[in-house]
């Protein structure tokens, strides 16, 4: 195994590293779904091991009328801090000099591409783990996960949106843009629901479903399949389920055929969760060691590597501004 080079990027210079990082981010971008709608907190230049998300405390409703000629006491802005400890993530692939010399494929370029996709899926899975662990939970049927064996319904969606609105949750009106550089862009106001692609057929069967191709002037979100009332559904195959965790499967999807698999559908409002965006300078650090370069532990230069490293964390900022609906999914083959 080659030893780590003492320079920041390995064998490549800063300009080449910037290009490699941009390439990795370009390949990461199409995979990122959850990262587009959380409250972004770009990592500061001097990296600490904790980032602090701040949220304003709502003003209290006045309970007394104004007195003629008397100026009321000014309100004071207050903020709540949500500190979250960041974690470092990364991986690498080894490339030998034989592969570099004899393989017909562009190994280094392909390795960079795959590393970018890997970084994106790592970020998505960590974000999904954070937001699907929220405490505001609804069930498609029953009162616990081990009873769930029915699909998603408009009735349950309405129960969730009513709860979000009662908590003064605001609809999402912007998302992180598609460029590898950090930016935001406006979107049509709605609550966003994230779920696995297995739910697509059941969501399309919901009363009032409008597919993206019938939106007219409204622009579809990445991976969005359509909307039901004021909820837009965004699906991704990396948003995993709990296998065999529900009630008797019947005509629902089951890993073993006995109990239904339970799928979380996470409904989010504006600033319900936060994360470090995989965007901009310093978002991901490429690590490249070229074969044919003698170094400690590899005097003949037989090995090289391509890798990546990033700092990332995602956290729920307001439990009552998001909700998890646990559902089963119709077994289309059984049906």
C-alpha positions in Angstrom: 0.0 0.0 0.0 1.4 3.4 -0.9 2.1 5.8 1.9 0.3 9.2 2.0 2.0 12.0 0.2 2.7 15.1 2.4 1.2 17.5 -0.1 -2.5 18.3 -0.1 -3.5 16.7 -3.4 -0.9 14.0 -3.9 1.1 14.1 -7.1 -1.1 16.8 -8.8 -0.7 20.6 -8.5 -3.4 23.0 -7.2 -4.6 23.9 -10.7 -5.1 20.2 -11.7 -6.6 19.5 -8.3 -9.2 22.3 -8.9 -10.1 20.7 -12.3 -10.3 17.2 -10.7 -12.6 18.5 -7.9 -14.8 20.2 -10.4 -15.1 17.0 -12.4 -16.0 15.0 -9.3 -18.6 17.6 -8.3 -20.0 17.5 -11.9 -20.5 13.8 -11.6 -21.9 14.1 -8.1 -24.5 16.8 -9.0 -27.0 14.5 -10.8 -27.2 12.2 -7.8 -27.9 14.9 -5.2 -31.5 15.2 -4.3 -31.9 15.7 -0.5 -28.9 18.2 -0.5 -30.9 20.6 -2.7 -33.6 21.5 -0.1 -32.0 21.6 3.3 -30.8 24.8 4.9 -27.2 25.1 3.5 -24.3 25.9 5.7 -21.1 26.1 3.6 -18.1 25.0 5.6 -16.1 28.0 6.7 -12.5 28.6 5.5 -11.0 27.8 8.9 -12.6 24.4 9.4 -13.7 23.7 13.0 -15.1 20.4 14.0 -18.5 21.9 14.7 -20.9 23.9 12.5 -23.7 26.0 14.1 -27.1 26.3 12.3 -29.0 29.4 13.5 -32.8 29.8 13.5 -34.8 32.9 14.5 -37.2 32.5 17.4 -40.8 33.6 16.2 -42.2 36.7 17.8 -44.9 36.3 20.4 -48.4 37.4 19.5 -49.3 40.7 21.3 -52.1 40.2 23.9 -52.7 43.9 24.8 -53.8 46.8 22.5 -51.7 49.9 22.0 -52.2 52.8 24.3 -52.8 56.2 22.7 -49.5 58.2 22.5 -47.4 55.5 24.2 -44.7 53.8 22.2 -44.7 50.1 22.9 -41.5 48.3 24.0 -39.4 47.2 21.1 -39.2 43.5 20.3 -35.8 41.9 20.4 -34.5 39.5 17.8 -33.6 36.1 19.3 -31.9 33.2 17.7 -31.5 29.5 18.7 -28.2 27.8 17.9 -28.1 24.2 16.7 -24.5 23.0 16.9 -23.6 19.9 15.0 -20.2 18.1 14.9 -19.0 17.6 11.4 -17.5 14.3 10.2 -14.9 13.4 7.6 -15.7 11.0 4.8 -13.6 9.6 2.0 -12.5 6.6 0.0 -9.9 5.7 -2.6 -9.1 3.1 -5.4 -5.7 1.7 -6.2 -4.4 1.7 -9.7 -1.3 -0.3 -10.7 1.3 0.7 -13.3 0.3 -2.4 -15.4 -3.3 -1.2 -15.6 -2.2 2.3 -16.3 0.2 1.1 -19.1 -1.8 -1.6 -20.7 -5.5 -1.1 -20.1 -7.5 0.3 -23.1 -9.9 2.2 -20.7 -9.2 5.8 -19.4 -8.7 4.4 -15.9 -7.8 7.6 -14.1 -10.6 9.6 -15.6 -13.1 6.8 -14.9 -11.8 6.5 -11.3 -12.4 10.3 -10.9 -15.9 10.0 -12.2 -16.8 7.1 -9.9 -15.3 8.8 -6.9 -17.5 11.8 -7.6 -20.6 9.6 -7.8 -19.5 7.8 -4.6 -19.1 11.1 -2.7 -22.6 12.2 -3.7 -24.2 8.9 -2.6 -22.3 9.1 0.7 -23.7 12.6 1.3 -27.3 11.5 0.3 -27.3 8.4 2.5 -26.0 10.4 5.5 -28.7 13.1 4.9 -31.4 10.4 4.5 -30.3 8.8 7.8 -30.6 12.1 9.6 -34.0 13.2 8.3 -35.8 9.9 8.3 -34.9 9.6 12.0 -37.2 12.5 12.9 -39.7 12.1 15.7 -42.9 13.4 14.0 -44.2 10.1 12.7 -47.4 8.9 10.9 -48.3 5.4 9.8 -50.3 4.4 6.7 -52.3 2.1 9.0 -52.0 1.0 12.6 -50.1 2.7 15.4 -46.6 1.3 14.9 -44.2 0.2 12.2 -44.8 -3.5 12.7 -48.5 -3.0 11.7 -47.9 -1.2 8.5 -49.1 -3.0 5.4 -51.1 -0.5 3.3 -49.8 2.0 0.7 -49.6 5.8 0.7 -52.9 7.7 0.6 -54.2 11.2 0.2 -55.9 11.0 3.6 -52.5 10.5 5.3 -50.9 13.2 3.2 -53.6 15.7 4.3 -53.1 14.7 7.9 -49.4 15.5 7.6 -49.8 18.8 5.7 -52.4 20.0 8.3 -49.9 19.3 11.1 -47.1 21.1 9.3 -49.4 24.2 8.6 -50.5 24.2 12.3 -46.8 24.5 13.3 -46.4 27.4 10.9 -44.1 25.5 8.6 -43.3 27.4 5.4 -43.4 25.8 2.0 -40.1 25.4 0.2 -39.4 28.2 -2.3 -35.8 27.7 -3.3 -33.2 25.0 -3.8 -29.4 24.7 -4.2 -28.7 25.2 -7.9 -27.3 22.6 -10.4 -23.9 24.2 -10.8 -20.9 22.7 -9.0 -20.4 26.2 -7.5 -22.7 27.2 -4.6 -25.9 29.0 -5.7 -29.6 28.9 -5.1 -32.5 29.2 -7.5 -36.3 29.8 -6.9 -38.8 27.0 -7.1 -42.6 27.0 -7.0 -43.8 26.9 -3.4 -44.7 23.5 -2.0 -43.9 21.0 0.7 -41.5 18.3 -0.7 -41.8 14.6 0.0 -38.8 12.3 -0.5 -39.1 8.6 -1.0 -37.8 5.5 -2.7 -38.5 4.9 -6.4 -40.5 1.8 -5.5 -43.4 4.1 -4.4 -43.8 5.6 -7.9 -46.8 3.5 -8.9 -48.7 4.0 -5.6 -48.1 7.8 -5.7 -49.3 8.0 -9.3 -52.5 6.2 -8.1 -53.2 8.8 -5.4 -56.4 10.9 -6.0 -55.5 14.2 -7.5 -52.0 13.2 -8.7 -50.6 15.6 -11.4 -47.6 14.3 -13.4 -44.7 16.7 -14.1 -45.5 16.5 -17.9 -48.8 18.3 -17.2 -47.3 21.1 -15.1 -47.4 23.7 -17.8 -45.3 26.7 -16.8 -44.2 25.2 -13.5 -40.7 23.7 -13.7 -40.2 20.1 -12.5 -37.6 19.5 -9.8 -34.8 17.0 -10.2 -36.2 13.4 -9.9 -39.7 14.8 -9.3 -42.5 12.6 -10.7 -45.4 14.9 -9.9 -47.5 16.6 -7.2 -50.6 15.9 -5.1 -52.3 19.1 -3.9 -49.5 21.1 -2.3 -46.9 18.3 -2.0 -44.3 17.6 -4.7 -42.9 14.0 -4.8 -39.1 13.5 -5.4 -37.9 9.9 -5.6 -34.5 8.4 -5.5 -33.3 4.7 -5.4 -30.8 5.4 -2.6 -33.6 6.4 -0.1 -33.8 2.9 1.4 -36.5 1.0 3.4 -36.8 -1.3 6.4 -37.1 -4.8 5.1 -39.8 -7.0 6.5 -40.6 -4.5 9.3 -44.4 -4.2 8.7 -47.5 -6.3 9.2 -48.5 -9.3 7.1 -47.5 -8.6 3.5 -50.6 -9.7 1.6 -50.3 -7.9 -1.8 -47.5 -5.6 -0.5 -43.8 -5.8 -1.4 -41.9 -8.0 1.0 -38.2 -9.1 1.1 -38.9 -12.5 2.5 -42.6 -12.9 1.5 -43.9 -12.8 5.1 -44.0 -9.2 6.4 -44.4 -6.1 4.4 -41.3 -3.9 3.7 -41.8 -0.5 5.3 -40.9 2.6 3.3 -40.4 6.0 4.9 -41.8 9.0 3.0 -40.3 12.2 4.5 -42.2 15.4 4.1 -40.2 18.6 4.6 -40.8 22.3 4.9 -38.5 25.2 4.6 -35.4 25.1 6.9 -36.6 21.9 8.6 -33.1 20.4 8.2 -29.6 21.6 7.4 -26.5 20.3 5.9 -23.1 21.3 4.5 -23.6 21.5 0.7 -21.2 19.5 -1.6 -20.5 22.6 -3.5 -17.9 25.2 -4.2 -14.3 25.6 -3.1 -13.1 23.0 -0.6 -16.3 20.9 -0.9 -14.4 17.8 -2.0 -10.6 17.3 -2.0 -9.2 15.0 -4.7 -6.3 12.8 -3.9 -4.3 11.5 -6.8 -1.0 9.5 -6.7 0.2 8.6 -10.2 1.7 5.1 -10.9 5.4 5.0 -12.0 6.4 7.4 -9.2 8.7 5.8 -6.7 7.7 6.7 -3.1 8.0 5.3 0.4 6.8 1.7 0.5 6.7 1.5 -3.3 10.2 2.0 -4.5 9.4 0.8 -8.1 6.3 3.1 -8.5 4.0 0.1 -9.1 1.0 1.6 -7.5 -1.0 4.8 -7.7 -4.4 5.8 -6.4 -7.4 8.1 -6.9 -9.4 9.2 -3.9 -11.6 11.9 -2.4 -12.2 13.4 1.0 -14.9 15.8 2.3 -16.4 17.1 5.5 -20.1 16.7 5.9 -23.0 16.6 8.3 -26.8 16.8 8.1 -29.1 17.5 11.0 -32.8 18.0 11.7 -33.3 21.7 12.8 -37.0 21.6 13.6 -38.8 18.3 14.2 -42.3 19.7 13.7 -41.5 21.2 10.3 -41.0 17.7 8.9 -42.8 14.4 9.2 -42.2 10.8 8.3 -45.0 8.7 6.9 -44.3 4.9 7.0 -46.0 3.0 4.2 -46.0 -0.3 2.4 -45.7 -0.6 -1.4 -48.0 -2.5 -3.7 -46.5 -5.7 -5.2 -47.2 -5.1 -8.9 -46.3 -8.7 -9.8 -48.8 -10.0 -7.3 -51.4 -7.6 -8.4 
